[in-house]
Structure formats: structure tokens, C-alpha cells
Amino acid sequence: MSTPPSRRQPAGAAVLREDVTEAIRAAVFEELAAVGFARMSIEGIARRAGVGKTAVYRRWKSKLSLVLDLLTAFAAQGLPAPATGSLYGDVRALLEVAAHALRHPVASQVIPDLLVEAARHPEIADAIKAALLDGQQGVAALVVRDAVARGELPAGADPDRALDLIVGPLYWRLVVVRTPLPEGYLDDLASAAVAALKA
Amino acid sequence: MSTPPSRRQPAGAAVLREDVTEAIRAAVFEELAAVGFARMSIEGIARRAGVGKTAVYRRWKSKLSLVLDLLTAFAAQGLPAPATGSLYGDVRALLEVAAHALRHPVASQVIPDLLVEAARHPEIADAIKAALLDGQQGVAALVVRDAVARGELPAGADPDRALDLIVGPLYWRLVVVRTPLPEGYLDDLASAAVAALKA
């Protein structure tokens, strides 16, 4: 893609700028995994990315905005409504995506980190909610809508309750208890969630 | 309780020692809530408790052992098996205790803090598991055992799966999503969990 002429920069500058942005993003992941959100600094990120602090501050105003930007990109992955044609199929597909996401370092290290900040700072809680939960709640709403249309769930079924029942047990297991899933566990969890949704 | 004669201390010293211990415990709660585990220091705890650093180190060897000691005391509260005579009753009672615990500052601030550490340090994960999860898994095992004896669950029902299905949705809602519970939500969650357990 070429740089618009109005910016009057050589094409190479745009490429380099993209590289720096990507280097900073990668450095944030590594810093978060290594030291955590509380101990992470813009200095440390810049050092790891091999750029100056101003290169970071030109793109993001704080470490929080940097991390929320990463989270938003992460949350946007793999979130199309499953639309498998059955409630069990949709729930099973959601669990597959969620299990994959919850095993990713972003989820297993960064999300718990941010929940810690969220417990002390309501504005962070709101930002996390917008970055991570809104997408999931949207998908849950579509799954519930389709199930209601098929007659698998009663009209008025609550999408937030559905998300609690589908994702909650898996989150608890993978993020809190952290024990391996037995063979066939996601299939079993999908059956259990469908029974819970219909209860 | 009197001090054993072998220690050769006046009775007043024992009382004072208990007061110091309690002052330190209270200071740890306040420090954790204020600054979080990562930023908390023995110096800060001692200052808040109005004691010297050595008074803390005489009792606990590190901030981690201090926090795990608090967690163990917290986890020991309210964990008798419910034994209400029905699976629904037992699940509803567990949810009541869990909802109370998860709204307590220890749970909403300290547990997420420690999960962050656990993601980086397996030894902390093991200690948290021993302090918090073993008790809950024990109660879940008793609830499942009683339900099997009554014929409400099939023989061989897995207590870990039961805990995932009972506590997971509530943990997700109260600790991750952090939206208020609608009226009657725990009753509804208990019905959903029973249906999931039987699925």
C-alpha cells in the first residue's frame, strides 16, 4: 500500500513507521509476560523494542492505552457468531474459541493483570469491558437469538446469563484452578452448558 | 491462654505479641487493597502497622508467606459441607457462601493479584491452590458424594467438574464481568448448575 501523497513522506518512512509500531507491540507482550502490568514501564518497552521513549509516546499516551489497544486487537480475533445451526454446535464452537484464547499468554497473564488494576480503577474496568467483553456479549446475544428463533431457548432468554454459563466454568478451570482439561472435556462442558441454558 | 513458663516472658508480653500480629495482619489487608501485591513491601506493611520491619520478619519470612497465611485463614471460613438434604439446596448454599466470599475485598482484590503472580511462578500457583482450592474441592466432593448416595447424580460423578459448573459462572460474573447480579440470580444459577451437573 502506498502512502497518500498529501503526507509528503517517502514510501520507506511509512514502512519503517509500521515496523516500529509492530516492534513496540511485540515488546509490550514480552514485557507484560516478563514483569506484569504493575511493574511494566514505557522505558522498559522502548528498550526492548530498540526505539526511543518518544517513539512510544508518539503512538500511545500511556501504558494503559497501549495494553488496551493490544487487547482490542486480540478480542477482535475469532469472534464471528458460530451459526452452526444448533445451540449445542454454537456453544461447542464458542468453547473452542474461548479455550484457545484462554490458553494464549495474553489471556493467561495479561487479563489477570488488568483485572487487578480494574479492581482499583473503575476507568480501567470500563476499558477492559469495552475491549474484551462487549465482543463476547455480542456473540452470546447472536447465539441466544438464533436458539430462540429455532425454539431451543424460550423468548426473552438473557444473553449475559448465557455467557456466564458457557464461559464461566471454562474460565474458572483454565485461569483460576489451572488444571489440565480431561479428554473430551469441552464436549462435556458444551452439553452441560446447553442443559443449564435450558433450565 | 498463658505463655509457657519455658519462654520466661511476662504474661503482658504474650498479649502484646498477639496485638502486634493482628496489627500486621490488618496492615497487610490495607496495603494489598491500596497498592496491590506487586507493589506491596514489608517496609510499607510495617509502617502501616506501626511496628519495626523485624517484627514482621520474625513472624513471616516474606510478603508471599504473609499473604498466603491470610488466604488460608480466609479460605477456612464458611466451608462446612452444606448437607441440606438435596443437590439443589447444597448448590444454592455453596453459591451463597461463594457470592459472599467473592464480594469480600480479599477475593475481589487479593485473589486476582495472586493469580497474576501464579501465572509467572508455579510455586505461588501451588500455594494458592493449597490455601484456596483444596477446601472448595473438598466441599464439592462431599456435595457430589451425598448427591450420588441420594441417586441425584450418577456414581462416578467428577467433583472437579461439579466445582467448575457451580462456582465458574458466579466467579466469571462477579470477578471478571463485574456487573450486578439481577434479583433472584443465585436461585436461577443454582437451578442451571443442577441441570448442568445432571447433563
Interface residues (C-beta under 8 A of the other chain):
Chain A: A33 G36 F37 A38 R39 S108 Q109 P112 D113 L115 V116 A118 A119 R120 A125 K129 L133 D158 D160 R161 L163 D164 L165 V167 G168 P169 L170 Y171 W172 R173 V175 V176 V177 R178 T179 P182 Y185 D188 L189 S191 A192 A193 V194 A195 A196 L197 K198 A199
Chain B: A33 G36 F37 A38 R39 S108 Q109 P112 D113 L115 V116 A118 A119 R120 A125 K129 L133 D158 D160 R161 L163 D164 L165 V167 G168 P169 L170 Y171 W172 R173 V175 V176 V177 R178 T179 P182 Y185 D188 L189 S191 A192 A193 V194 A195 A196 L197 K198 A199
